[in-house]
Amino acid sequence: GAVNQQRGEFVVVRDVLPGAPADGVLREGMHLVSVGGVYPVSVEDWAAALRGPAGTSVTIEVATRCGGHKYVHIERQLIRVQK
């Protein structure tokens, strides 16, 4: 439920979809660090690492703009995107 973007060597959250599992958990500008102990390096790697069956959870390590680090837990859901 987030749109991620490559910025140099980092992958950052560009936007969070309203009502998505990441809404209220991830914020624009956060650097994505790791997911489940894996350190993806590209947007594509992050997308693959975050995928999983609906109803399962994933733990993501993020770095905030102010230099903080934290772990967030998100329950996966099927997200339908309309064009």
C-alpha distances in whole Angstrom, upper triangle without the diagonal:
4,7,10,13,17,19,22,22,19,15,13,10,11,9,6,5,8,8,5,6,6,7,11,10,9,11,12,15,14,15,14,17,17,15,17,20,19,19,17,19,17,14,15,16,12,11,13,14,10,11,13,14,12,14,14,13,13,14,13,16,15,18,18,20,23,23,22,21,19,17,14,13,10,11,9,9,9,7,9,9,13,15
4,6,10,13,15,19,19,15,12,10,7,7,6,4,6,9,11,8,9,6,8,11,10,8,9,9,11,11,12,11,15,15,14,17,20,19,18,16,17,15,11,13,14,11,10,13,13,11,12,15,17,16,17,17,15,14,15,13,15,13,15,15,17,20,21,20,18,17,16,14,14,11,13,12,12,13,10,12,11,14,16
4,7,10,13,16,17,14,10,9,6,5,5,6,8,11,13,11,12,10,11,14,13,10,10,9,11,11,12,12,15,16,16,19,21,19,18,15,15,13,9,12,14,11,10,14,14,12,14,17,19,18,20,20,18,17,17,15,16,15,16,16,17,21,21,21,20,19,19,17,17,15,17,15,15,15,12,14,12,14,15
4,7,10,13,13,10,7,6,5,5,7,9,11,15,17,14,15,12,14,16,14,11,11,9,9,10,9,9,12,14,14,18,19,17,15,12,12,10,6,9,11,9,9,12,13,12,14,17,20,20,22,21,19,16,16,13,14,13,14,14,15,19,19,19,18,18,17,16,17,16,18,16,17,17,15,17,15,18,18
4,6,10,11,8,6,5,6,6,9,12,14,18,20,18,18,15,17,19,17,14,13,10,10,11,10,10,13,15,16,20,21,18,15,13,11,9,6,10,12,10,11,14,15,14,17,20,23,23,25,24,22,20,19,16,16,14,15,15,15,19,19,20,19,20,20,19,20,19,21,20,21,21,19,20,18,20,19
4,6,7,6,4,6,9,9,13,15,18,21,24,21,21,18,20,22,20,16,15,13,11,12,10,10,12,15,16,20,20,17,14,11,9,7,6,10,11,10,12,15,15,16,18,22,25,26,28,26,24,21,20,17,17,15,15,16,16,19,18,20,19,20,20,20,22,21,24,22,24,24,22,23,21,23,23
4,6,5,6,7,10,10,14,17,20,23,25,23,23,20,21,22,21,17,16,13,10,11,9,11,13,16,18,22,21,19,16,14,11,10,10,13,14,13,16,18,18,19,21,25,28,29,30,29,26,23,22,18,17,15,14,15,14,17,16,18,18,20,21,21,24,23,26,25,27,27,25,26,24,26,25
4,6,8,10,13,14,18,20,23,27,29,26,26,23,25,26,24,20,19,16,13,14,11,13,14,16,19,23,22,19,15,14,10,10,11,14,15,15,17,20,20,21,23,27,30,31,33,31,28,25,24,20,18,16,15,16,15,18,17,20,19,21,22,23,26,26,28,27,29,30,28,29,27,29,29
4,7,10,14,15,19,21,24,27,29,26,26,22,25,25,23,19,19,17,14,14,10,11,11,13,16,20,18,16,12,11,7,8,11,13,13,13,16,18,17,19,22,25,29,30,31,29,26,23,21,18,16,14,14,16,15,18,16,18,17,19,20,21,24,24,27,26,28,29,27,29,28,30,30
4,6,10,12,15,17,20,24,25,23,22,19,21,21,19,16,15,14,11,10,7,7,8,11,14,17,17,14,11,10,7,8,9,12,12,11,14,16,15,16,19,23,26,27,28,26,23,20,18,14,13,11,10,12,13,16,14,15,14,16,17,18,20,21,24,23,25,26,25,27,25,28,28
4,7,9,12,14,17,20,22,19,19,16,18,19,17,13,13,11,9,9,6,6,8,10,12,16,16,14,11,9,7,7,6,10,10,8,11,13,13,13,16,20,23,23,25,23,21,17,16,13,12,10,11,12,13,16,15,16,15,16,16,16,18,18,21,20,22,22,21,23,21,24,24
4,6,9,11,15,17,20,17,17,13,15,16,14,10,9,8,6,5,4,6,9,12,13,17,18,16,13,12,11,10,9,12,13,10,12,15,15,14,17,20,23,23,24,23,20,17,16,12,12,9,9,10,10,14,14,14,14,14,15,15,17,17,20,19,21,22,20,22,20,23,23
4,6,7,11,14,16,14,14,10,12,13,11,7,7,5,5,5,7,7,11,13,14,18,19,17,15,14,14,12,10,13,14,11,12,16,15,13,16,19,22,21,22,21,19,16,15,12,12,10,11,10,11,15,15,15,15,15,15,14,15,15,17,17,18,19,17,19,17,20,20
4,7,10,13,16,14,15,12,13,14,14,10,8,5,6,8,10,11,15,17,18,21,22,21,19,17,16,14,11,15,16,13,14,18,18,16,18,21,24,23,24,24,22,19,19,16,16,13,14,13,13,16,17,18,18,18,18,17,19,17,20,19,20,20,17,18,16,18,18
4,7,9,12,11,13,10,10,11,12,9,7,5,8,10,12,13,17,18,18,22,24,22,21,19,19,17,14,16,18,15,14,18,18,16,18,20,22,21,22,22,20,19,19,16,17,15,15,14,15,18,19,19,19,19,19,16,18,16,18,17,17,18,15,16,14,16,16
4,6,9,7,9,7,6,8,9,7,7,7,10,11,13,13,17,18,17,20,23,22,21,19,20,18,15,17,18,15,14,18,17,14,16,18,20,18,19,19,18,16,17,15,16,14,16,15,16,19,20,19,19,18,17,14,15,13,15,14,14,15,12,14,12,15,16
4,6,5,9,8,6,10,11,10,10,11,14,15,17,16,20,21,19,22,25,24,23,21,22,20,17,18,20,17,15,18,19,15,16,18,19,17,18,19,18,17,18,17,19,18,20,19,20,23,24,23,22,21,20,17,16,14,15,14,13,13,10,11,9,12,13
4,6,9,8,6,9,11,11,11,12,16,17,19,19,23,23,22,24,27,27,26,25,26,24,20,22,23,20,18,21,22,18,19,20,20,18,18,20,19,19,20,19,21,19,21,20,21,24,25,24,23,22,21,17,17,14,15,15,13,14,11,12,11,13,15
4,7,8,6,9,11,12,13,15,19,18,21,20,23,23,21,23,26,26,26,25,27,25,22,23,24,20,19,21,21,17,18,18,18,15,15,17,17,17,19,18,21,20,22,21,23,25,27,25,24,22,20,17,16,13,13,12,11,12,10,11,12,14,17
4,5,5,9,10,10,12,14,17,17,19,17,20,20,18,20,23,23,23,22,23,22,18,19,20,17,15,18,17,14,14,15,15,12,13,14,14,14,16,15,18,18,20,20,22,24,25,24,22,20,18,14,13,10,10,9,8,9,7,10,11,13,16
4,6,8,8,9,12,15,17,16,18,16,18,18,15,17,20,20,21,20,22,21,18,19,19,16,15,17,16,12,13,13,13,11,11,11,10,11,12,13,16,16,19,19,21,23,24,22,20,17,15,11,10,6,6,7,7,10,9,12,14,17,20
4,6,5,5,8,11,13,12,14,13,15,15,14,16,19,19,19,18,20,19,16,18,18,14,14,16,15,11,13,14,16,14,14,14,11,11,11,11,13,12,15,15,17,20,20,18,17,14,13,9,9,6,8,9,10,12,11,14,15,18,20
4,5,6,8,10,14,13,16,15,18,19,17,20,22,22,22,21,23,22,19,21,21,17,17,20,19,15,17,18,19,16,16,17,15,14,15,14,16,15,17,16,18,20,21,19,18,16,15,12,12,10,11,12,12,14,12,15,15,17,20
4,6,7,11,13,13,16,16,18,19,18,20,23,23,23,23,24,24,21,23,23,19,19,22,21,17,19,20,21,19,18,18,16,15,15,14,15,14,16,14,16,18,19,17,16,14,14,11,11,10,13,14,15,17,16,18,19,21,23
4,7,10,12,10,13,12,15,15,14,16,19,20,19,20,21,21,19,21,21,17,17,20,18,15,17,18,19,17,17,16,13,12,11,10,12,10,13,12,15,16,17,15,13,11,10,7,8,8,11,13,14,17,16,19,19,22,24
4,7,9,7,10,10,12,14,13,16,18,18,17,17,18,18,16,18,18,14,15,18,16,13,16,18,20,18,18,18,15,13,12,10,10,8,10,10,12,14,15,13,12,11,10,8,10,9,13,14,15,17,16,19,18,21,23
4,6,6,9,11,14,16,16,19,21,21,19,19,19,19,16,19,20,16,17,20,19,16,19,21,23,22,22,21,18,17,15,13,13,10,10,9,10,12,14,13,13,12,13,11,14,13,16,17,18,20,18,20,19,22,23
4,6,9,11,14,17,18,21,22,22,20,19,18,17,15,18,19,16,17,20,19,17,20,23,25,24,24,24,21,19,18,15,15,11,11,9,9,13,14,14,15,15,16,14,17,16,19,19,20,21,19,21,19,21,22
4,6,9,12,15,17,21,21,20,18,17,16,16,14,18,18,16,17,20,19,18,21,24,27,26,26,25,22,20,18,15,14,10,9,7,7,10,11,12,13,14,16,15,18,18,21,21,23,24,22,23,22,24,24
4,6,9,12,14,17,18,17,15,15,15,15,14,17,17,14,16,19,17,16,19,22,24,24,24,23,19,17,15,11,10,6,6,5,6,10,10,10,10,10,12,12,15,15,19,19,21,23,21,23,22,25,26
4,6,10,12,15,15,14,12,12,11,12,12,15,14,12,14,17,15,15,18,21,24,24,25,23,20,16,14,10,9,6,5,6,8,11,10,10,9,11,12,12,15,16,19,20,22,24,22,24,23,26,27
4,6,8,12,12,11,9,9,9,10,10,13,11,9,11,14,12,11,15,18,21,21,22,19,16,13,11,7,6,5,7,9,11,14,13,12,10,10,10,11,13,14,17,17,19,21,20,23,22,25,26
4,7,10,9,9,6,8,9,11,12,14,12,10,13,14,12,12,16,18,22,22,23,20,17,13,11,7,5,5,7,10,13,15,12,12,9,10,10,11,14,15,18,18,21,23,23,26,25,29,30
4,7,6,5,5,7,9,12,12,14,11,9,12,13,9,10,14,16,19,20,20,17,14,11,8,6,5,7,10,13,16,18,16,14,11,11,9,11,12,13,16,16,20,22,22,25,25,29,30
4,5,5,7,8,11,13,13,13,11,8,11,11,7,7,11,12,15,17,17,14,11,7,6,4,6,9,12,15,19,21,18,17,13,12,9,10,10,11,13,13,17,19,19,22,23,27,28
4,6,8,10,14,16,16,16,13,11,13,12,8,9,12,12,15,16,16,12,10,7,6,7,8,12,15,18,22,23,21,19,15,13,10,11,10,12,13,14,17,20,21,24,25,29,31
4,7,10,13,16,17,17,13,12,15,14,10,12,15,15,18,20,20,16,14,10,9,9,9,12,15,18,22,23,20,18,15,13,11,13,13,15,17,17,21,23,24,27,28,32,34
4,6,10,12,14,14,10,10,12,11,8,10,13,15,18,20,20,17,15,12,10,10,10,13,15,19,21,23,21,19,16,15,13,15,15,16,18,17,21,22,23,26,27,30,32
4,6,10,11,12,9,8,12,12,9,11,15,17,20,22,23,20,17,14,12,10,9,11,13,17,19,21,18,18,15,15,14,15,16,17,19,19,22,24,24,27,27,30,31
4,6,8,8,5,5,9,9,7,10,13,15,19,21,22,20,18,14,13,11,11,12,14,17,19,22,20,19,17,17,16,16,17,17,19,18,21,22,22,24,24,27,28
4,7,8,6,7,11,11,11,13,16,19,22,24,26,23,21,17,17,14,13,13,15,17,19,21,19,20,18,18,18,19,20,20,22,21,23,24,23,26,25,28,28
4,5,5,6,9,10,11,12,14,18,22,23,25,23,21,18,18,15,15,15,16,18,19,23,21,22,20,20,19,20,21,20,22,20,22,22,21,23,22,25,25
4,5,5,6,9,10,11,12,16,20,21,23,21,20,17,17,14,15,14,16,18,19,22,21,22,20,20,19,19,19,18,20,18,19,19,18,19,18,21,21
4,5,5,6,9,10,11,15,18,20,22,20,20,17,18,16,17,17,19,21,23,26,25,25,23,22,21,20,20,19,20,18,19,18,17,19,18,21,21
4,5,5,6,9,10,13,17,19,21,19,18,15,16,14,15,16,18,20,22,25,24,23,21,20,19,19,19,18,19,17,19,19,19,21,20,24,24
4,5,5,6,9,12,16,17,19,17,15,12,13,10,12,12,15,17,19,22,21,20,18,17,16,15,15,14,16,14,16,17,16,19,18,22,23
4,6,5,6,10,13,15,17,16,15,12,14,12,15,15,18,20,22,25,24,23,21,20,18,16,16,14,15,12,14,14,13,15,15,19,19
4,6,5,9,12,14,17,15,15,12,14,13,16,17,20,22,25,28,26,25,22,21,19,18,17,15,16,13,15,15,15,17,18,21,22
4,6,8,12,14,16,13,12,9,11,10,13,14,18,20,23,25,24,23,20,18,16,15,14,13,14,12,15,15,16,19,19,23,24
4,6,10,11,13,11,10,7,9,9,12,13,17,19,22,24,23,22,19,17,14,13,11,10,10,8,11,12,13,16,17,20,22
4,7,9,11,10,10,9,12,12,16,17,21,23,25,28,27,25,23,21,18,16,14,11,11,8,10,10,11,14,15,19,21
4,6,9,7,8,9,12,14,17,19,23,25,28,30,29,27,24,22,18,16,14,11,10,7,9,9,12,15,17,21,23
4,6,6,9,10,14,16,20,22,26,27,30,33,32,30,27,24,20,18,15,12,10,7,8,8,12,14,17,21,23
4,6,8,11,14,16,20,22,25,27,30,32,31,29,26,23,20,17,14,11,8,5,4,6,9,12,16,19,22
4,7,10,13,16,20,22,25,26,30,32,31,28,26,22,19,16,12,10,6,5,6,9,12,15,18,22,25
4,7,10,13,17,19,23,25,28,30,29,26,23,20,16,14,10,9,6,6,8,11,14,17,20,24,27
4,7,10,13,16,20,21,25,26,25,23,19,16,13,10,7,5,4,6,9,12,15,18,21,24,27
4,6,10,13,16,18,22,24,22,20,17,14,10,8,6,5,6,7,11,14,15,19,21,24,27
4,7,10,13,16,19,21,19,16,13,10,6,6,5,7,9,11,14,17,18,22,23,27,29
4,6,10,12,16,18,16,14,11,8,6,5,6,8,11,12,15,18,18,22,22,26,28
4,7,10,14,15,13,11,7,6,4,6,9,11,15,16,19,22,22,25,25,29,30
4,6,10,12,10,8,6,6,6,8,11,12,16,17,20,22,22,25,24,28,29
4,7,8,6,6,4,7,9,11,14,16,20,21,23,26,25,27,27,30,31
4,5,5,5,6,8,11,12,15,17,21,22,24,26,25,28,27,29,30
4,5,7,9,12,15,15,19,20,24,25,27,29,27,29,28,30,31
4,6,9,12,15,17,20,22,26,27,29,32,30,32,31,34,34
4,7,10,14,16,19,21,25,27,29,32,30,33,32,35,35
4,7,10,13,16,19,23,24,27,30,29,32,31,34,35
4,7,10,14,16,20,22,25,27,27,30,30,33,34
4,7,10,13,17,19,22,25,25,28,28,31,33
4,7,10,13,16,19,22,22,26,26,30,32
4,7,10,13,16,19,19,22,23,27,29
4,7,10,13,16,17,21,22,26,28
4,6,9,13,13,17,19,22,25
4,7,10,12,16,18,21,24
4,7,9,13,15,19,21
4,6,10,12,16,19
4,7,10,13,16
4,6,10,13
4,7,10
4,7
4
